[in-house]
Amino acid sequence: MPSLIIRQESVADVSKIYELTKSAFGRAPEADLVDLLRADDALIFSQVALLDNQIVGHAAYSLVSITDADASHYQPALGPIAVAPSHQRRGIGSALVRAGLEAMVEAGYGLLFLVGHVSYYPRFGFQPAQPLGFSSDYVEPGGPHEHFMVAVLDARAPDSVRGHVRFHPAFDAV
């Protein structure tokens, strides 16, 4: 998509991101989540996608804590990600995911988590996180787990970090 621009959000984008996210999900909780993360200074990265100077997509990144028996580790999580309904299925979400993966690698992170659609995210290298030794409050014991995923950005990361993944408390508030 040659005229698509992806950049870091600005203060002037905040209300547009809220309306876009609300429209994309058809409800407010995901938009409220982005605002809660922003208010708590928990957005480590927040990208917007623009077409003809109009925001048509947004991706939020916050840190999760990974707790094992000995320590806590911190890695990023993607979500929510939103594309305006009138622009869905045009590659904007894919472009946002790819740009975010690149940014997380450049920032030196080894893993990127998300809770998402099992047929969409594997194309970007996401895989079920549970078989790699990660648990989450988003997975019921013995229940389906494939929606809780991780992208391995550094091949050494799964060997040095395993445990229970907790998303920012704002995720529980919405």
Beta strands, then each sheet from edge to edge (+ up, - down):
strand 1: 5-8
strand 2: 43-51
strand 3: 54-67
strand 4: 72-83
strand 5: 111-115
strand 6: 126-128
strand 7: 134-136
strand 8: 148-152
strand 9: 163-166
sheet 1: 1+ 2- 3+ 4-
sheet 2: 1+ 2- 3+ 9- 7-
sheet 3: 5+ 8- 6+
end
